[in-house]
Amino acid sequence: MTLQGKDLLGLLHKTESEIEYILDTAVPMKEIISRPLKKVPTLRGRTIVNVFYEPSTRTRTSFELAAKYLSADSVNISGSASSVVKGESLVDTARTVKALGADIIVVRHAMAGAAELMARTVSASVINAGDGAHEHPTQALLDMFTVREAKGTLKGLEVAIIGDITHSRVARSDIWGFSRMGARVRVCGPPTMIPHGIDTMGCKIFDKVEDALEGADVVIVLRIQNERQQQGLFPGLREYANMYGINSKRLGLAAPDALLMHPGPINRGVELTGEVADGQQSLIETQVTNGVAVRMAILYLLAGGGDANVPVD
Amino acid sequence: MSLLIKNGIIIDPCAENRAVKDILVENGKIAGVSEHLTAPEAEVLDATDKLVTPGLVDMHVHLREPGFEAKETVQTGTLAALKGGFTSVACMPNTYPVADNASVIRYILGRAQEAGNAKVYPVGAITKNSEGSELAPMAELKEAGAVAFSDDGKPVNDAAVMRRAMEYAKMLDAVIISHCEESTLAGGVMHEGTISTMLGLKGIPAAAEEVMVARDVILARLTGCRLHIAHVSTAGSVQIIREAKSRGIKVTAETTPHHFTLTHDYVHGYDTATKVNPPLRAPEDVEAILAGLADGTIDVIATDHAPHTEEEKNVEYDLAPFGLVGLETAVGLVWSQLVLPGFLTAEQAVAKLSLNPARILGVPAGSLEVGAPADITIIEPRQEWEVNPESFASKGKNTPFAGRKLTGKPVMTLVNGTRF
């Protein structure tokens, strides 16, 4: 089987079997990165360009290492250092990066739809590494991979996403992905951060965090941004932590073997306590490792990999 | 030189009945309208099976000149008007510099005369530089040729300024055209709803428009000024205007072809041709707009023709300017979406495209009476065609209707008896 289209822009249009295919492909990738010599020649001669218009350490490094472990050549262009400051348009940057020889362009951008605009412009594959509040498909795929690894399946699980849903591309991709794979998604946060009609995407809305956590199998906690307070979306970090912060007591409302996840970077003492972040149920570090494996799988599949040559040696 | 238009189906909002008649045009004026006219000297134009209507009037266009000639000029915009069946257009003052002084108004009128296409009626600014604080010299603007006042593109945020503007405009017997958008609630790039949530784009709630429509009808009642609500896009606005009219407040309203045709669903794919202000709304809003058109709450169909360059539009959705071009697709959309499905009769549609805007602006158009200027539009109501932006006379190709199949097309336009 192959993935539909040349790009990975979001999970809205990804089928269950495509998602499963990506997750299955990430399994041998994880095995590769657990070796002492974690490098395979699979993508030798391929060029991957990471174009990051927003600061990001975690996602950019994850993509960069994923490319290197597969022996692809990868370079990074950051928004501030590039022609962007000289006023070059996204479309022109995309054309330039393609002309430089990119086979795959990984793009992170503050505006929704930016990855789709790039994908329309160039023949290279485009991977959306987060576009505004739209989607962050590789994060959702690594979340699903992590849960599947721990639980064996995603079917029938109750997944609670807690925090600023309005501004979260992770929440949107997680809602599409987990529900397509047969899980049920709940979202919870202050009503000022729950976007209009999010339930039409197939999730349930909870105002009270205790209700959202009740019996949940997976708890995904989102980062709360300080600037949202300045925008008047919540009164203050203390009140937020009191009302929505995840602590041991609240996590105790979830299923006994519930998993705690966070896309990072975390604000200890705000959206979750250090105790739960470092606790036994936390998979926050595993998510980071799995992120590399999942991105290797995506690079491999978009570069034209198929069933016949999965690099399991 | 005279012209005899034979056997056309006359759609005149001023006349009682639809009838097949001949129209004689002499010296730029309508010299006769009746059955079986003869004029041996006249050139004969056969209009059998075609609709002959008063020249259409678009009371809301952006001709972009002076200042934004890369987007459109008076020459290209008025040519686009003629191609779309419009013999008169009212152009909005958000040029550079803003049409808040008599010289800009006179400049636009001069360019229109040089172009010699559709008639141009400039709209003057309500406030200086359309900044919403100090009143523009409305009397001077009117003297120079402004037919109405608007800060279109921007709302007049300060209620006290709007009140003063209305008091002043009433003295001049001028209409205030209000772009209703409560800025503190707006600030998004598309309609706030299920689609903006899915796409992660910041929404403009319907309430942002409705709050200001409500404010302005209340101020119109307070001042007695004639108020015209530009580009009505929400069910709530239609309801507020309907109620205001029933209470005798002097309010009229327009909507656009894109607002009665498209919903926010079209924003999927981030095509910036769908980025327009007010935004494409939810299906229930479109239904309410159709009902408002049918029951007369909405008096006028105007295009809000807003050309932009390819470079300006081929960017991230957040960065693209608002606006789409409408002059050359309006008649096709009115016929395909309103007349053929039966929401409006041809007479009602033509009234909203000619007589009603002409009356609101107080300009000589909208009638086929003997003695009126021979501004005439001939429409082939059954002609099927496909929208091809590359064939537009407008410099702006920014339309969400590219490739759409429409029925109904203006095939000839006469301005003061001159054929285009």
Interface residues (C-beta under 8 A of the other chain):
Chain A: L12 S89 L90 V91 H109 M111 A112 G113 A114 E116 L117 D131 G132 A133 H134 E135 R169 R172 P195 H196 G197 I198 T200 M201
Chain B: E192 G193 T194 S196 T197 M198 L199 G200 L201 G203 P205 G269 Y270 E311 N314 V315 E316 Y317 D318 L319
